[in-house]
Structures are given as structure tokens and as C-alpha cells.
Amino acid sequence: MNTVQMYTGKGNNAPYTPPTAKNGPQAPPTPDDRQEIIWKPFPGLENFFEVSNLATVRHCKTGTSVPLITTRDGQFMSLYHPVTGKYVSLQIHRAVATAFLPNPNSYSWVSRKDGDKRHNVVTNLEWIPKGSKKGKEVCRG
């Protein structure tokens, strides 16, 4: 049979072409392509949560991932605090930067290098001086 087949039946006379790989065969990812996940205590909530270099949060005791509720602009996230029983508003990019990036100049703002508010991995974050404008996206925090 050809790669094009005809299926007939109740009004279906359309040709069918089997799916093919669009970009050809791809090599499996190498260890260099994958980032290792590193966990550190969550700043301000050290006894309860840990934050990773890939901007995920998990419980310290159970190790289960914590769902973060994001606001529409992607800036603030809510995290349920087990002691107070209330949701705490936080900035995940600031938590990642505080946990993983040194801040020798005591800068108070965290910026995302690519400007994408949802891209909060440690390699995309940097401390910047207050008031400096680096691209369109600068977040105080």
C-alpha cells in the first residue's frame, strides 16, 4: 500500500496520510541538556518548604510538590502556610534568587534576564540595583 490510503464509508472520501516526524530523528538528551535539581530551604519558611533552582517548591517533611497559585501577571504566588492556616503571598523568583544567588552588593531588586515573568529558573535571574532598568521587566522584591 502507498503512504496515502483512501478510507471510504459514510461520506468519508478524504485521503489519509500517516503522521511523520516533522524534524527527523532526534538524539536523546545528554546529561548536559538536563539541569540537575538542587533543593535549598525556602527563605522565611525554612522549616516547612524547600525551593529548587528550577523554581519549584516542595514540603520538607513529605517531599511532595506544592502547587503554587499564580496571579494573572505571573508575579505573585500564594503558598499555604501550615502553621497559620492562611495563604502567604510571595514572589517565587525572589525566593529562588535569595536561596541560590549571592548578593554581595546588597541589591534589592531581582530581574529576569529574558524578561519572561514565568521563567524563574536560577540561571535566568540576577540581582540589580534599585531603580535600574534592565529591559522591560524589572521586579522589585
C-alpha atoms as one frame of an Amber mdcrd trajectory, in Angstrom:
protein
   0.000   0.000   0.000   1.056   3.564  -0.578   1.564   6.069   2.182  -1.684
   7.658   1.038  -4.679   5.500   1.730  -8.310   6.076   0.936 -10.888   5.338
   3.565 -14.407   5.015   2.308 -17.572   4.722   4.220 -20.358   7.063   5.230
 -19.175  10.067   3.256 -15.507   9.815   4.187 -13.589  10.014   0.932 -10.713
  12.085   2.283  -7.180  10.835   1.737  -5.262   9.828   4.842  -1.555  10.393
   5.188   0.087   8.711   8.166   1.892  11.104  10.520   5.609  11.523  10.038
   8.321  13.057  12.172   8.495  16.748  11.347  12.056  17.373  12.391  13.512
  13.975  11.691  15.084  11.743  14.307  16.296  13.491  17.409  19.159  12.433
  19.604  18.273  11.594  23.188  19.066  14.361  25.653  22.553  14.300  27.077
  23.329  14.969  30.736  24.481  18.460  29.726  20.996  19.203  28.339  19.297
  18.428  31.648  19.741  20.641  34.656  20.224  18.930  37.972  17.572  19.840
  40.530  19.078  21.349  43.671  16.917  21.983  46.743  17.519  24.625  49.426
  15.418  25.841  52.363  12.706  28.298  51.338  13.671  31.788  52.630  11.404
  32.718  55.542   9.723  29.293  55.677  12.814  27.117  56.197  11.134  24.585
  58.488   8.273  23.871  56.113   9.294  24.247  52.465  12.242  23.929  50.086
  12.743  25.751  46.785  14.645  24.366  43.813  16.913  26.028  41.282  14.143
  25.335  38.726  11.597  27.365  40.754   9.564  24.524  42.211   8.538  24.234
  45.847   8.122  21.101  47.958   7.275  20.168  51.540  10.310  19.471  53.737
   8.765  16.529  55.577   6.921  14.726  52.779   8.954  15.817  49.758   5.771
  16.315  47.752   5.479  19.165  45.293   3.472  22.195  46.382   1.006  23.682
  43.910   1.535  27.420  43.591  -1.399  29.652  42.736  -0.213  32.366  40.342
  -1.750  35.780  39.799  -2.597  36.804  36.252   0.583  38.779  35.734   2.720
  35.865  36.931   4.361  37.934  39.660   2.933  36.856  42.987   2.128  33.338
  44.058   0.189  32.063  47.027   1.530  29.339  49.264  -0.486  27.733  52.058
   1.253  28.183  55.422   0.582  25.114  57.595   1.030  26.862  60.961  -1.102
  29.955  60.407  -3.602  28.168  58.157  -3.515  31.094  55.742  -2.127  31.699
  52.289   1.125  33.637  52.096   1.774  35.870  49.090   5.286  35.539  47.722
   7.436  36.100  44.677   8.951  32.809  43.574  11.738  34.482  41.578  12.824
  36.382  44.672  12.807  33.202  46.769  14.949  31.408  44.166  17.387  34.339
  43.963  17.635  34.639  47.754  18.293  30.925  48.154  20.733  30.429  45.269
  22.336  33.696  44.130  24.931  35.599  46.136  24.119  39.270  46.628  27.452
  40.870  47.633  26.314  44.395  46.738  23.067  44.111  48.739  20.928  44.902
  45.699  17.215  44.899  46.453  15.737  44.052  43.037  15.662  40.747  41.169
  15.492  40.819  37.384  14.798  38.083  34.877  17.415  38.206  32.135  14.998
  37.228  29.365  12.110  39.370  30.676   9.668  36.429  30.866   7.772  36.648
  34.162   7.095  32.922  34.176  10.737  31.883  33.613  12.050  31.838  37.182
  14.958  29.388  37.000  18.128  30.452  38.793  20.152  30.781  35.567  17.676
  33.427  34.350  17.780  35.596  37.491  20.141  38.322  38.651  20.307  40.914
  41.415  20.228  44.517  40.162  20.432  47.916  41.863  17.160  49.566  42.850
  15.773  51.728  40.098  17.936  50.349  37.323  16.022  49.473  34.196  17.222
  46.346  32.502  14.882  45.724  29.631  11.158  45.992  30.111  10.831  43.583
  33.006  12.227  44.624  36.357  10.723  43.396  39.578  11.183  44.956  42.954
  11.385  42.498  45.738
